[in-house]
Amino acid sequence: MADLLPPNAAVPGPSNAATALMGLSLVALFLLPAWLNGFPWVMDDSIAYSGQGVNWMRAKTAAVLVAPLHGLIGYWALPVFNAVVNAAAWLLLIRSFDLRGYWLILPLAVLALQPLYTSAVLVDSWFFAAVVFLIVSIRNKSPFLALSAGILFSGHASGLILASVLAMLVALLFGFRKAMMMPVLAIATTIGVSSFLDAKYFPETPSLGRTFLAARLFSVQPVLLREECERSDAVVLCDAASLIERIRERPENAGRRDFFWDLMRAFPDRFELAAFERDHAWPIIRAAITQMPLETADIILRDFLSFYGTGTRLDFIARLNEPMPEAFPNSWQAQGIWQSDANLAGLTGLRWGLYASLAVALMVGWRGTSDENGRWLFILLLICLANDSLFAVVSGPPDRYHHRILPLIAAATCLLVLARQRRDAATAAQWK
């Protein structure tokens, strides 16, 4: 009879024991890939988030938050933090939307690849928790959750963009009044935390906003570097174009859009990011838009569609440039386990299974979805598209930029098939 309850009727949630068991099960599931691997999954930038890389050229939030825990358990600190935060987000979703049959969350999380990225020394898994925290803060009028969402959004440079998109969607679908307090508090927290940490740690770090976009363009079209070399007389850019033309032909570099890191390593005394950001990034972007608009649009569209295709790519390569603890060489990752075609195809199968689950949920659950839940569902799906569109423009592959929002698709599926629905005002009148 829970489905027949009028609006605002009290619905008993899961017991404390059930909630604790579900939370522990989620934490265990999220850490399982790291345990099987024998070491947390890492990439070349993981040191920036590990708890020891606060002076690295990345957002500082993760390194500051897990620094005390890093002193105790090393590289395991961030995966443990990720697992607890994401488990808490699922529990909040269960409580806030009265999810029944919530054990279905576990297989859906697997289809969403959430355990793999939660087990990694990365902040990509934070965005699921940040979005859930902000949604629940709006529904429950909780400043604490809004602050928590803002802190999590500050963990990556794209967080402010996605938080702003979410706020605009809430204003559009629920009205500006509902979008004022909690979203604004979350956005202000994101800006405040990022600004404070950037000023306190490594304030001379150059902004790379234009560089990322320029790099994804010249990584595909090295001729843009040659043209900028001729325009500015910066000879290093001609040498950089020649280097990119050579290394982009290697199979392991297929689909890469971040060759500026290779340029830094190849020309450490000549290729300066700060100077490139200031003097060369925007002319390259402008040249790509004005001189080859169709080619640029084609690159962006193909990268967007690649997120949903079969060619799954992972950043968890076997050989890393940054030093790793002794446990890493014995891990599955160091042995190249996840780079095999069979395992990458398995990840594609899981991802497509998630898409299929959403499609089935839309067919069987849409008509019974309440008006409010339908709006939240729409917001979740638009956030996913906004995320993919953003990274198709500024970064392109690897697929972790798409994988990080897959749990939001799992959450949307849960809203369709597990949430207790409330009657609208007309139907509720029968209860008066």
C-alpha positions in Angstrom: 0.0 0.0 0.0 3.0 2.3 0.1 2.4 3.3 -3.5 -1.1 4.5 -2.5 0.0 6.9 0.1 -1.0 10.5 -0.3 1.6 13.3 -0.5 3.7 13.9 2.6 2.5 10.7 4.2 5.2 9.2 6.4 6.8 6.1 4.9 9.1 4.0 7.1 12.6 3.7 5.7 15.0 0.9 6.1 15.9 0.0 9.6 19.2 1.1 11.1 20.5 -2.4 10.8 19.5 -2.7 7.2 21.0 0.7 6.5 24.3 -0.3 8.1 24.5 -3.6 6.2 23.8 -1.8 3.0 26.5 0.8 3.7 29.1 -1.8 4.5 28.2 -3.9 1.4 28.6 -0.8 -0.8 32.0 0.1 0.8 33.2 -3.5 0.3 32.0 -3.6 -3.3 33.7 -0.3 -4.1 37.0 -1.4 -2.6 36.9 -4.9 -4.2 38.7 -4.0 -7.4 41.6 -2.4 -5.5 41.8 -5.5 -3.3 41.8 -7.8 -6.3 44.3 -5.6 -8.0 46.6 -5.8 -5.0 47.0 -2.0 -5.1 44.7 1.0 -5.8 44.3 1.7 -9.5 46.5 4.6 -10.5 47.5 6.8 -13.4 50.2 9.3 -14.0 48.3 12.1 -12.3 47.3 10.1 -9.2 50.1 11.5 -7.1 48.3 14.8 -7.3 45.3 13.3 -5.4 47.0 10.8 -3.2 47.5 12.9 -0.1 51.1 13.8 -0.8 50.7 15.8 -4.0 49.3 19.1 -2.8 51.9 21.0 -4.8 51.1 19.1 -8.0 49.5 20.8 -10.9 45.9 19.7 -10.1 43.0 20.7 -7.8 44.2 20.5 -4.2 41.0 19.4 -2.4 41.6 15.6 -2.5 45.3 15.9 -1.4 44.4 18.1 1.6 41.4 16.0 2.7 43.1 12.6 2.7 46.6 13.8 3.8 46.2 12.6 7.4 44.9 9.2 6.3 47.6 9.0 3.7 50.2 9.0 6.5 48.6 5.9 7.8 47.7 3.8 4.8 49.4 5.5 1.9 47.8 5.2 -1.6 44.8 3.4 -0.1 43.7 6.7 1.6 41.7 8.1 -1.3 40.0 4.9 -2.4 38.8 4.4 1.2 37.5 8.0 1.3 35.9 7.5 -2.1 34.2 4.3 -1.0 32.7 5.8 2.2 31.5 9.0 0.4 29.9 7.2 -2.5 28.3 4.6 -0.1 26.9 7.6 1.9 25.5 9.1 -1.3 23.6 5.9 -2.2 22.2 5.7 1.4 21.0 9.3 1.1 19.4 8.5 -2.2 17.6 5.5 -0.6 16.3 7.6 2.3 15.4 10.7 0.3 13.5 9.0 -2.5 12.2 6.0 -0.4 13.9 3.4 -2.6 12.4 -0.1 -2.3 14.3 -3.2 -3.3 17.5 -1.1 -2.9 19.8 -4.2 -3.1 19.4 -3.8 -6.8 21.8 -0.9 -6.4 24.7 -3.3 -6.1 24.5 -4.8 -9.6 23.6 -1.5 -11.1 26.7 0.0 -9.5 28.8 -2.8 -11.1 27.2 -2.1 -14.5 28.1 1.6 -14.0 31.8 0.7 -13.3 31.5 2.5 -10.0 33.7 0.1 -8.1 36.6 0.4 -10.5 36.8 4.2 -10.3 36.0 4.3 -6.6 39.0 2.0 -6.1 41.2 4.4 -8.0 43.4 7.3 -6.7 41.3 9.8 -8.7 38.5 12.2 -7.9 36.3 11.2 -10.8 34.0 9.2 -8.5 33.3 12.3 -6.4 30.9 13.7 -9.0 28.2 11.1 -8.4 28.3 11.9 -4.6 28.4 15.6 -5.2 25.4 15.6 -7.5 23.4 13.3 -5.1 24.4 15.5 -2.1 23.2 18.6 -3.8 19.9 17.1 -4.9 19.2 15.8 -1.4 20.2 19.1 0.1 17.6 20.8 -2.1 14.9 18.3 -1.2 15.7 18.3 2.5 16.9 21.9 2.9 20.2 20.7 4.3 23.1 23.3 4.3 25.5 20.6 5.5 24.9 18.5 2.4 25.2 21.6 0.2 28.5 22.5 1.7 29.7 18.9 1.3 28.6 18.9 -2.3 30.6 22.1 -2.9 33.7 20.6 -1.4 33.4 17.6 -3.6 32.8 19.7 -6.7 36.0 21.6 -5.9 38.0 18.4 -6.4 38.2 18.9 -10.2 38.3 22.0 -12.4 35.2 20.9 -14.1 33.2 20.7 -10.9 32.2 24.4 -10.9 30.8 24.0 -14.4 28.7 20.9 -13.5 27.5 22.5 -10.3 26.4 25.6 -12.2 24.6 23.5 -14.9 22.8 21.6 -12.1 21.7 24.8 -10.5 20.4 26.2 -13.8 18.4 22.9 -14.5 16.9 23.1 -11.0 15.9 26.7 -11.6 14.4 25.8 -15.0 12.4 22.8 -13.8 11.6 23.7 -10.2 11.7 27.5 -10.2 14.4 30.0 -9.2 13.3 30.0 -5.6 14.2 26.4 -5.1 17.5 27.0 -6.9 18.6 29.9 -4.8 19.8 28.7 -1.4 21.4 25.3 -1.6 22.8 25.4 -5.1 24.2 28.9 -4.5 25.8 27.7 -1.2 27.3 24.7 -3.0 28.7 26.9 -5.8 30.1 29.4 -3.4 31.8 26.6 -1.4 33.3 25.3 -4.6 34.7 28.6 -5.5 35.9 29.4 -2.0 37.6 26.1 -1.4 39.3 26.1 -4.7 40.5 29.7 -4.4 41.7 29.2 -0.8 43.7 26.0 -1.5 45.2 27.4 -4.8 46.3 30.5 -2.9 47.7 28.5 0.0 49.4 25.7 -1.9 51.4 26.5 -5.1 49.8 29.8 -5.9 52.1 30.2 -9.0 50.4 27.3 -10.7 49.3 28.5 -14.2 45.7 28.3 -15.2 45.4 25.8 -18.0 41.8 26.4 -19.1 42.7 27.4 -22.7 45.6 25.1 -22.9 43.4 22.0 -22.4 41.2 23.0 -25.3 44.1 24.0 -27.5 45.9 20.8 -26.8 43.0 18.6 -27.7 42.9 20.4 -31.0 46.6 20.4 -31.9 46.9 16.8 -30.7 44.6 15.9 -33.6 45.8 18.6 -36.0 49.5 19.3 -35.4 49.4 21.7 -38.3 47.9 24.2 -35.8 51.2 24.2 -33.9 53.1 24.9 -37.1 50.9 27.8 -38.0 51.3 29.3 -34.5 55.0 28.7 -34.8 55.1 30.8 -38.0 52.9 33.5 -36.6 54.8 33.9 -33.3 58.3 32.8 -34.2 58.3 30.4 -31.3 60.5 27.7 -32.9 59.7 25.2 -30.1 56.2 24.9 -31.5 57.5 23.7 -34.8 59.6 21.1 -33.0 56.6 20.2 -30.9 54.5 19.6 -34.1 57.1 17.3 -35.5 57.2 15.3 -32.2 53.4 15.0 -32.1 53.3 13.8 -35.7 55.7 11.0 -34.8 54.3 9.8 -31.4 50.6 10.0 -32.4 51.2 7.1 -34.8 52.1 4.8 -32.0 49.2 2.3 -31.2 49.3 3.1 -27.5 48.6 6.8 -28.2 45.5 6.2 -30.2 42.8 8.6 -29.2 45.0 10.7 -27.0 44.2 14.4 -26.8 46.8 15.5 -24.2 50.2 15.5 -25.9 51.1 18.7 -24.2 52.4 16.6 -21.3 54.8 14.9 -23.8 55.9 18.3 -24.9 56.7 19.3 -21.4 58.8 16.2 -20.9 60.5 16.4 -24.3 61.3 20.2 -24.1 61.5 20.9 -20.3 63.5 24.1 -20.8 61.7 25.4 -23.8 58.0 24.5 -23.6 56.5 26.5 -20.7 52.9 25.9 -19.9 52.4 29.4 -18.4 53.8 31.0 -21.6 51.8 28.7 -23.8 48.6 29.5 -21.9 49.2 33.3 -22.1 50.6 33.6 -25.6 49.6 30.7 -27.8 46.5 28.8 -26.6 43.9 31.2 -27.7 45.4 31.9 -31.2 45.4 28.1 -31.8 41.7 27.8 -30.6 40.7 30.7 -32.8 42.6 29.3 -35.8 40.8 25.9 -35.4 37.4 27.5 -35.2 37.8 30.0 -38.1 40.0 28.0 -40.5 38.8 24.5 -40.0 35.3 24.7 -38.4 34.0 21.5 -39.9 37.0 19.5 -39.0 36.9 20.9 -35.4 33.1 20.1 -35.1 33.8 16.6 -36.6 36.5 15.9 -34.0 34.2 17.0 -31.1 31.2 14.9 -32.4 33.3 11.8 -33.0 34.8 12.1 -29.5 31.3 12.6 -28.0 30.0 9.5 -29.7 33.1 7.5 -28.8 32.0 7.6 -25.2 29.1 5.4 -26.0 30.9 3.1 -28.5 32.8 -0.1 -28.2 36.4 1.2 -28.1 36.7 1.4 -24.3 39.8 3.1 -23.1 41.3 3.2 -19.7 44.0 5.4 -18.2 45.2 2.5 -15.9 48.2 1.6 -18.0 50.9 -0.7 -16.9 53.9 1.7 -17.0 53.7 5.0 -15.3 56.0 8.0 -15.3 55.6 8.8 -11.6 57.2 6.7 -8.9 55.0 4.1 -7.2 55.3 2.1 -3.9 56.8 -1.4 -4.0 53.3 -3.0 -4.0 52.5 -1.6 -7.4 54.8 -3.7 -9.6 53.0 -6.9 -8.4 49.5 -5.5 -9.1 47.2 -6.6 -11.9 47.5 -3.2 -13.4 51.3 -3.4 -13.6 50.8 -6.7 -15.4 48.6 -5.1 -18.0 45.5 -7.1 -17.0 43.0 -4.4 -17.9 44.6 -3.4 -21.2 43.7 -6.7 -22.9 41.0 -6.7 -25.5 38.9 -9.2 -23.6 38.8 -7.2 -20.4 38.1 -3.9 -22.3 35.3 -5.7 -24.1 34.0 -6.9 -20.8 33.8 -3.3 -19.6 32.0 -2.3 -22.7 29.5 -5.1 -22.0 28.9 -3.8 -18.5 28.4 -0.3 -19.8 25.9 -1.3 -22.4 24.1 -3.4 -19.8 23.6 -0.2 -17.9 22.3 1.6 -20.9 19.9 -1.3 -21.5 18.8 -1.2 -17.9 17.9 2.5 -18.2 16.0 1.8 -21.5 14.0 -0.9 -19.9 13.3 1.2 -16.8 12.1 4.1 -19.0 9.7 1.7 -20.7 8.3 0.1 -17.6 8.6 2.9 -15.1 8.0 6.2 -16.8 4.2 6.3 -16.7 4.2 5.6 -13.0 6.8 8.2 -12.1 5.6 11.1 -10.1 6.0 14.6 -11.5 8.7 15.6 -9.0 10.7 12.4 -9.6 10.3 12.9 -13.3 12.0 16.3 -13.1 14.9 14.9 -11.0 15.2 12.1 -13.6 15.4 14.7 -16.4 18.0 16.6 -14.5 20.2 13.5 -13.9 20.1 12.6 -17.6 20.9 16.2 -18.7 23.8 16.4 -16.3 25.2 13.3 -17.9 24.9 14.8 -21.4 26.4 18.1 -20.1 29.4 16.2 -18.7 30.0 14.3 -21.9 29.5 17.4 -24.1 32.0 19.4 -21.9 34.7 16.7 -22.2 34.1 16.1 -25.9 35.0 19.8 -26.3 37.9 20.2 -24.0 39.5 16.8 -23.6 38.0 14.0 -25.7 39.1 10.4 -24.7 40.0 8.7 -22.4 36.7 7.3 -21.4 37.0 8.0 -17.6 35.3 11.4 -18.3 32.2 9.5 -19.4 32.6 6.6 -16.9 32.5 9.0 -14.0 28.9 9.9 -14.6 27.6 6.4 -15.3 26.5 6.0 -11.6 24.1 8.9 -12.3 22.5 6.7 -15.0 22.2 4.0 -12.3 20.6 6.5 -10.0 18.1 7.5 -12.7 17.3 3.9 -13.2 16.6 3.5 -9.5 14.3 6.6 -9.5 12.3 4.9 -12.3 11.8 1.5 -10.8 12.5 1.7 -7.1 11.2 5.0 -5.8 7.9 5.1 -4.0 5.8 7.5 -6.0 3.5 10.1 -4.5 0.1 11.0 -6.0 -0.4 14.4 -7.5 -2.7 16.9 -5.8 -5.8 15.9 -7.8 -5.5 12.2 -6.8 -4.5 13.1 -3.3 -7.9 14.8 -2.9 -9.5 11.4 -2.5 -7.7 11.1 0.9 -9.3 14.2 2.3 
